[in-house]
Amino acid sequence: MEPSPAAGGSETTRLVSHLDRGGAGGSLRLKSLFTEPSEPLPEESKPVEMPFHHCHRDPLPPPGLTPERLHARKQLYAACAVCFVFMAGEVVDVGSMMGSLFSLWLSTRPATRTMTFGWHRSETLGALASVVSLWMVTGILLYLAFVRLLHSDYHIEGGAMLLTASIAVCANLLMAFVLHQAGPPHSHGSRGAEYAPLEEGPEEPLPLGNTSVRAAFVHVLGDLLQSFGVLAASILIYFKPQYKAADPISTFLFSICALGSTAPTLRDVLRILMEGTPRNVGFEPVRDTLLSVPGVRATHELHLWALTLTYHVASAHLAIDSTADPEAVLAEASSRLYSRFGFSSCTLQVEQYQPEMAQCLRCQEPPQA
């Protein structure tokens, strides 16, 4: 007589008993019990594409080369080729172009847990290095010109100077043409190359372009101005050798012009590094746009900054009415910031409006600069 499983016995005991009774057929039934469980195993969770939402309306750009960066890389490659062909002796110019290319490559690296915004700022640092290198070269030229003015015991070969200056002018003109910020057509959406607020009218804004290319263009422009000065002096010295002082004098004049040409780029680079409000984006228009959203009573902690000339970021706290729908307010406010100002990233926090916010020091707007 086979033992009957006790009430409440284990599943293993019932399974063995079932197998003993079934004989050879029990093994088949046992296989079926193991291969076909009565309850399906939970499936692995798979990533599901999230529906359209405010925080993913305009995601971070892909870490690879975007069309704008690809165009910038082609421009810098062409400029480097011109440097190697026509100006192989000017190591500083070639190094400046290679530095711009390196910073452009570095900016395409993806974001990490340490570098959460990615490496976009490398473009700005590369632009700063290019401007600094131009200032260094100009300083050396000014020093040599000053020494020549103090000591007139030098001889200038007018023919060789004229030939060298002519080649330098042609090479710099070619590089300036290659690096000129033409690029892809602009867009008023986020990550566009230029921006103009809707309330300012239909005028064409000043193109901003890629930071690395712009800095390289300014460097070439400075060299071009100095080359024009040397060319003008060489023509005079070629026909009138006694006027050899025209060489250091022209160096002084055109070096000052070259340094002045770097001022706009240097200003923009320092503004980015100091977390300043992006160009063509005003604090008041952004604040007023947020306050115009239905349900928003006040804003505070409004911050505007940029990672590059074209990558703008905004964050703010929105104090809303108790009857307002937070999700609707958040979606509408984000949509207006993206469409009107072309921000690449917006972070907004919604909270209930409290009357004491009017007296809170941290909720007050920053003073005018």
C-alpha positions as CSV (number, residue, x, y, z in Angstrom):
1,M,0.0,0.0,0.0
2,E,1.6,3.3,-1.1
3,P,1.9,6.0,1.4
4,S,-0.5,8.9,0.9
5,P,1.0,12.4,1.2
6,A,0.1,14.2,4.3
7,A,-2.3,17.1,4.2
8,G,-0.3,20.2,3.6
9,G,2.7,18.2,2.5
10,S,5.3,19.6,0.2
11,E,5.0,19.8,-3.5
12,T,8.0,17.5,-3.8
13,T,6.2,14.7,-1.9
14,R,3.1,15.0,-4.1
15,L,5.3,14.9,-7.2
16,V,7.2,11.8,-6.2
17,S,3.9,10.0,-5.3
18,H,2.5,11.0,-8.7
19,L,5.6,9.6,-10.4
20,D,5.4,6.3,-8.5
21,R,1.8,5.8,-9.6
22,G,2.5,6.7,-13.2
23,G,5.4,4.5,-13.9
24,A,7.0,5.2,-17.3
25,G,4.4,7.7,-18.2
26,G,5.1,9.6,-15.1
27,S,8.4,10.7,-16.3
28,L,6.8,12.4,-19.3
29,R,4.3,14.0,-17.0
30,L,7.2,15.1,-14.7
31,K,9.0,16.7,-17.7
32,S,5.8,18.5,-18.5
33,L,5.5,19.8,-15.0
34,F,9.0,21.2,-15.0
35,T,8.9,22.7,-18.5
36,E,5.4,24.2,-18.3
37,P,4.9,25.9,-14.9
38,S,1.4,26.6,-13.9
39,E,2.2,30.3,-13.5
40,P,4.3,32.2,-16.2
41,L,7.6,33.5,-15.0
42,P,7.8,37.3,-14.9
43,E,9.3,38.8,-18.0
44,E,12.3,41.1,-17.8
45,S,11.3,44.7,-17.9
46,K,12.2,46.3,-21.2
47,P,12.8,50.0,-21.7
48,V,9.6,51.6,-22.9
49,E,9.6,54.7,-25.0
50,M,8.1,57.5,-22.9
51,P,5.3,59.5,-24.4
52,F,5.8,63.1,-25.4
53,H,6.6,65.0,-22.2
54,H,7.9,68.5,-21.3
55,C,11.2,67.3,-19.9
56,H,12.0,65.4,-23.1
57,R,10.7,68.0,-25.5
58,D,14.1,69.0,-26.5
59,P,16.7,66.5,-25.2
60,L,20.4,67.0,-25.1
61,P,22.1,66.8,-28.5
62,P,23.6,63.5,-29.5
63,P,27.2,63.1,-28.3
64,G,28.5,62.6,-31.8
65,L,29.1,65.2,-34.5
66,T,26.0,67.2,-35.2
67,P,25.6,68.9,-38.6
68,E,26.8,72.1,-37.2
69,R,29.9,70.5,-35.6
70,L,30.5,68.4,-38.7
71,H,30.6,71.6,-40.8
72,A,32.9,73.3,-38.3
73,R,35.3,70.3,-38.5
74,K,35.4,70.5,-42.3
75,Q,36.2,74.2,-42.0
76,L,39.0,73.7,-39.5
77,Y,40.5,70.8,-41.6
78,A,40.6,73.0,-44.6
79,A,42.2,75.9,-42.7
80,C,44.8,73.5,-41.2
81,A,45.6,72.3,-44.7
82,V,46.2,75.9,-45.9
83,C,48.4,76.5,-42.9
84,F,50.5,73.4,-43.7
85,V,50.9,74.3,-47.3
86,F,51.5,78.1,-47.1
87,M,52.6,78.7,-43.6
88,A,54.4,75.6,-42.4
89,G,57.0,77.8,-40.7
90,E,54.5,79.5,-38.5
91,V,54.1,76.9,-35.8
92,V,51.8,79.1,-33.7
93,D,49.2,79.4,-36.4
94,V,49.2,75.7,-37.1
95,G,49.1,74.9,-33.4
96,S,46.1,77.2,-33.0
97,M,44.2,75.5,-35.7
98,M,45.0,72.1,-34.3
99,G,43.9,73.2,-30.9
100,S,40.6,74.3,-32.2
101,L,40.1,70.9,-33.9
102,F,41.0,69.1,-30.7
103,S,38.5,71.2,-28.6
104,L,35.8,70.5,-31.3
105,W,36.5,66.8,-31.0
106,L,36.5,66.9,-27.2
107,S,33.1,68.7,-27.3
108,T,31.5,65.6,-29.0
109,R,32.2,63.3,-26.1
110,P,29.1,62.0,-24.3
111,A,28.0,63.2,-20.9
112,T,29.0,61.2,-17.8
113,R,28.1,61.1,-14.2
114,T,31.1,63.5,-13.6
115,M,30.6,65.7,-16.6
116,T,26.8,65.7,-16.6
117,F,26.5,68.4,-19.3
118,G,29.0,66.7,-21.5
119,W,32.1,68.4,-22.8
120,H,30.5,71.4,-24.6
121,R,32.6,73.9,-22.7
122,S,35.8,72.6,-24.4
123,E,34.8,74.7,-27.4
124,T,34.9,77.8,-25.3
125,L,38.2,76.9,-23.7
126,G,39.7,76.3,-27.1
127,A,38.5,79.7,-28.3
128,L,40.1,81.3,-25.2
129,A,43.4,79.5,-26.0
130,S,43.3,80.7,-29.6
131,V,42.8,84.3,-28.5
132,V,45.5,84.1,-26.0
133,S,47.9,82.6,-28.6
134,L,47.2,85.5,-30.9
135,W,47.9,88.0,-28.1
136,M,51.2,86.2,-27.4
137,V,52.3,86.4,-31.0
138,T,51.2,90.0,-31.3
139,G,53.2,90.9,-28.1
140,I,56.3,89.3,-29.5
141,L,55.9,91.2,-32.8
142,L,55.4,94.5,-30.9
143,Y,58.5,93.8,-28.8
144,L,60.6,93.2,-31.9
145,A,59.2,96.3,-33.6
146,F,60.1,98.4,-30.6
147,V,63.6,97.0,-30.6
148,R,64.0,97.9,-34.3
149,L,62.8,101.4,-33.7
150,L,65.4,101.9,-30.9
151,H,68.2,100.4,-32.9
152,S,68.2,101.2,-36.6
153,D,71.2,99.0,-37.4
154,Y,69.2,96.5,-39.3
155,H,68.8,95.7,-43.0
156,I,65.6,94.6,-44.8
157,E,65.6,92.7,-48.1
158,G,62.7,94.4,-49.8
159,G,62.2,91.7,-52.5
160,A,62.1,88.8,-50.1
161,M,59.9,90.7,-47.7
162,L,57.5,91.6,-50.5
163,L,57.3,88.0,-51.7
164,T,56.8,86.6,-48.1
165,A,54.1,89.2,-47.3
166,S,52.2,88.5,-50.5
167,I,52.1,84.8,-49.8
168,A,51.0,85.4,-46.2
169,V,48.2,87.7,-47.4
170,C,47.0,85.1,-49.9
171,A,47.1,82.3,-47.4
172,N,45.2,84.3,-44.7
173,L,42.6,85.4,-47.2
174,L,42.0,81.8,-48.2
175,M,41.8,80.7,-44.6
176,A,39.4,83.6,-43.7
177,F,37.2,82.5,-46.6
178,V,37.2,78.9,-45.5
179,L,36.4,79.8,-41.9
180,H,33.8,82.5,-42.5
181,Q,30.7,81.6,-40.6
182,A,28.4,80.6,-43.4
183,G,27.4,77.1,-42.3
184,P,24.0,75.5,-42.2
185,P,20.9,77.8,-42.3
186,H,19.9,79.2,-38.9
187,S,16.9,78.1,-36.8
188,H,14.9,79.8,-34.1
189,G,14.4,76.5,-32.3
190,S,16.6,75.2,-29.7
191,R,20.2,74.5,-30.6
192,G,19.9,76.8,-33.5
193,A,22.9,78.8,-34.6
194,E,21.3,82.1,-34.0
195,Y,18.4,83.6,-32.1
196,A,16.1,86.6,-32.2
197,P,13.2,87.1,-29.7
198,L,9.8,87.3,-31.3
199,E,9.1,90.6,-29.7
200,E,12.1,92.2,-31.4
201,G,10.8,92.0,-34.9
202,P,11.9,90.3,-38.1
203,E,15.4,91.7,-38.3
204,E,18.2,89.2,-39.0
205,P,20.2,88.6,-35.9
206,L,24.0,88.4,-35.9
207,P,25.2,84.9,-36.6
208,L,27.0,83.3,-33.7
209,G,28.2,80.1,-35.2
210,N,30.6,77.5,-33.7
211,T,32.8,78.8,-31.0
212,S,36.0,77.0,-32.2
213,V,35.5,78.1,-35.8
214,R,34.8,81.7,-34.7
215,A,37.9,81.8,-32.6
216,A,40.0,80.4,-35.4
217,F,38.5,83.0,-37.8
218,V,39.4,85.8,-35.4
219,H,43.0,84.4,-35.1
220,V,43.3,84.3,-38.9
221,L,41.7,87.8,-39.2
222,G,44.4,89.2,-36.8
223,D,47.1,87.5,-38.9
224,L,45.6,88.9,-42.1
225,L,45.6,92.5,-40.7
226,Q,49.3,92.1,-39.7
227,S,50.1,90.6,-43.1
228,F,48.5,93.6,-44.8
229,G,50.6,95.9,-42.7
230,V,53.8,94.0,-43.6
231,L,52.8,94.0,-47.3
232,A,52.2,97.7,-47.3
233,A,55.5,98.3,-45.6
234,S,57.4,95.9,-48.0
235,I,56.0,97.7,-51.0
236,L,57.3,101.0,-49.7
237,I,60.7,99.6,-48.7
238,Y,61.1,97.8,-52.0
239,F,60.9,101.1,-53.9
240,K,62.3,103.3,-51.1
241,P,64.8,101.3,-49.0
242,Q,65.6,104.4,-46.9
243,Y,62.1,104.1,-45.4
244,K,62.8,100.8,-43.6
245,A,61.2,102.2,-40.4
246,A,57.9,101.6,-42.1
247,D,58.2,97.9,-41.1
248,P,58.1,98.4,-37.3
249,I,55.7,101.3,-37.6
250,S,53.2,99.2,-39.6
251,T,53.6,96.4,-37.1
252,F,52.5,98.7,-34.3
253,L,49.5,100.0,-36.2
254,F,48.1,96.7,-37.5
255,S,48.9,94.8,-34.3
256,I,46.6,97.2,-32.4
257,C,43.9,96.5,-35.0
258,A,44.5,92.7,-34.6
259,L,44.2,92.9,-30.9
260,G,41.0,94.9,-31.2
261,S,39.5,92.3,-33.5
262,T,39.7,89.7,-30.6
263,A,37.7,91.9,-28.2
264,P,34.2,90.6,-29.2
265,T,35.2,86.9,-29.1
266,L,37.1,87.4,-25.8
267,R,34.0,89.1,-24.3
268,D,31.7,86.3,-25.3
269,V,34.1,83.6,-24.0
270,L,34.5,85.3,-20.7
271,R,30.7,85.7,-20.4
272,I,30.2,82.0,-21.0
273,L,32.9,81.0,-18.5
274,M,31.4,83.4,-15.9
275,E,28.0,81.8,-16.3
276,G,26.5,85.1,-17.7
277,T,23.2,85.4,-19.4
278,P,23.5,84.4,-23.1
279,R,23.8,87.0,-25.8
280,N,20.4,88.1,-27.3
281,V,18.6,86.6,-24.3
282,G,17.3,89.1,-21.8
283,F,16.4,88.4,-18.2
284,E,13.2,90.5,-18.3
285,P,11.7,88.9,-21.5
286,V,12.2,85.4,-20.1
287,R,10.7,86.4,-16.8
288,D,7.7,88.1,-18.5
289,T,7.2,85.1,-20.7
290,L,7.0,82.8,-17.6
291,L,4.6,85.2,-15.8
292,S,2.3,85.3,-18.9
293,V,1.6,81.6,-18.5
294,P,-1.9,81.1,-17.1
295,G,-1.8,80.2,-13.4
296,V,1.7,81.5,-12.7
297,R,1.6,84.2,-9.9
298,A,5.4,84.7,-9.5
299,T,8.8,83.5,-10.5
300,H,12.1,83.3,-8.6
301,E,15.5,81.5,-8.8
302,L,15.5,82.4,-12.5
303,H,19.0,81.5,-13.9
304,L,20.1,81.8,-17.5
305,W,23.5,80.7,-18.7
306,A,25.2,79.0,-21.7
307,L,27.6,76.1,-22.3
308,T,28.6,77.4,-25.8
309,L,27.5,80.4,-28.0
310,T,24.5,78.3,-29.2
311,Y,23.7,76.0,-26.2
312,H,21.6,78.0,-23.8
313,V,20.2,76.7,-20.5
314,A,17.4,78.1,-18.2
315,S,16.1,77.1,-14.8
316,A,13.4,78.7,-12.6
317,H,10.8,78.2,-9.8
318,L,7.2,78.9,-10.8
319,A,4.8,79.9,-8.0
320,I,1.3,79.0,-9.2
321,D,-2.3,79.4,-8.0
322,S,-3.8,76.6,-5.9
323,T,-6.4,76.0,-8.7
324,A,-3.9,75.7,-11.5
325,D,-2.9,72.4,-12.9
326,P,0.9,71.9,-12.3
327,E,1.4,69.7,-15.3
328,A,-0.4,72.1,-17.7
329,V,1.6,75.0,-16.3
330,L,4.9,73.1,-16.6
331,A,4.2,72.0,-20.2
332,E,3.1,75.5,-21.3
333,A,6.0,77.3,-19.7
334,S,8.5,74.9,-21.2
335,S,6.9,75.2,-24.6
336,R,7.1,79.0,-24.6
337,L,10.8,79.0,-23.5
338,Y,11.8,76.6,-26.2
339,S,9.9,78.2,-29.0
340,R,10.5,81.9,-28.2
341,F,14.1,81.8,-26.9
342,G,15.6,78.6,-28.4
343,F,16.9,77.2,-25.1
344,S,18.6,73.8,-25.4
345,S,17.6,72.8,-21.9
346,C,15.0,74.1,-19.4
347,T,14.5,73.0,-15.8
348,L,11.3,74.4,-14.1
349,Q,10.1,73.7,-10.6
350,V,6.4,74.3,-9.8
351,E,5.2,75.2,-6.3
352,Q,2.2,76.7,-4.6
353,Y,2.2,80.5,-4.3
354,Q,2.5,81.8,-0.8
355,P,1.9,85.5,0.1
356,E,5.2,85.6,2.2
357,M,7.2,85.1,-1.0
358,A,6.9,88.8,-1.7
359,Q,9.1,89.5,1.4
360,C,11.4,86.5,1.0
361,L,15.0,87.7,0.2
362,R,15.8,84.6,-1.8
363,C,12.7,85.1,-3.9
364,Q,13.7,88.6,-5.0
365,E,15.0,89.4,-8.5
366,P,18.7,90.1,-8.9
367,P,19.7,93.7,-9.3
368,Q,20.8,95.3,-12.6
369,A,24.4,94.8,-13.5
